[in-house]
Amino acid sequence: MAEFSTKNKRSISFAVVAFALFAGIGIAQKYAVAVPPLPQRPVTPRGALAPDELSNIAVFKSASPSVVHITTLGLTTDLATLDVMQVPRGAGTGFIWDEKGYIVTNFHVIQGANAAQVTLADQTTWKASMVGIFPDRDLAVLRIEAPREKLKPISIGESNNLQVGQKVYAIGNPFGLDQTLTTGIVSALNREIQSATQRRIRGVIQTDAAINPGNSGGPLLDSAGRLIGVNTMIYSPSGASAGIGFAIPVDEIRRIVPRLIRDGKFNRPTIGIHSVSDEVRQALRLPPGVVITGVERGGPADRAGLRPFYRSRDGSVVDGDELVAISGEKVESIDDLLSILENRQPGDKVTLTLIRAGKRVEKNIVLGQPAE
């Protein structure tokens, strides 16, 4: 009896709920208020991007396949097993120079490394071999044995016609974030910075394009996506980008890189002289120039009759020649002399302007081959 009574109660309850539900639906339909559809925002077509945005995109798509990520490796010893192994040491950026697999980067990116790996834009990684370095200009050339179809050389531009205010782009791997694009302008031209060897690098491009640790060795591009410089350092009290970055001009790169590929190093032609440091010259209160303290026997300077400064038996200094110009280019320091010689080849004929006993003397010489 109890069971039958429970079933009846459940049936009645279900009927009440069903009636209320259908009744509610009817009432809702009778008094329903029309709700307007949500407005739809029109989709802006892709072609409506601003011209400068389209330019940025085009430059990145064109140049990014030529930019590589360089990981340097060093040796360490496992304290547990005493095994020597390679571990990542640092990172930087580089770019593909040609289809033979030559990669250009900064010298300081690979300085002190035991080995290096190059990661291409398609994320494949290749073991790199050292080809040549020129620390005085903070440049290095590596090579990878990658298939030609993976190697897209960067487009080469010029730096002798750059103008302050023109737009530039930097692509690199700041803080390990690969294929990063930043934009800016040429802030100044003909700046000077110091290389790892304390030599002055002249004619440097200053830019406000953001350059951070990891960007070193990467390309600085013009608005046509052509290489105009190699990003090499920043001026920053904090170590991060402060809007003052420097790039070695591409005209220097075009002059140096082929010789590094050919010779493995950058050889300057020689005059065949020895000199004192600029500090000693200044202490002797001599005018700007290169004080000649030795002449190599049989060298160009010896054949031209150059005279060195030397000490006599009584300890007094006997005046010799001071070099003050080469073919009309002023020589005020040893750095000036080296920079001028870097623009010449062995066998070139030049005119040396000397100060001898207070008078200007000119000597014609043929630049010699550097010693191996």
Helices and strands as residue ranges (DSSP letters): H 2-30, G 46-48, H 51-63, G 64-66, E 67-77, E 84-96, E 102-105, H 107-110, E 115-119, E 125-134, G 135-137, E 139-144, G 148-150, E 167-172, G 174-176, E 180-194, E 200-207, E 219-221, E 227-234, E 245-249, H 250-263, E 273-275, H 278-283, E 290-295, H 300-304, E 310-311, E 317-318, E 321-326, E 329-330, H 334-342, E 349-356, E 359-366
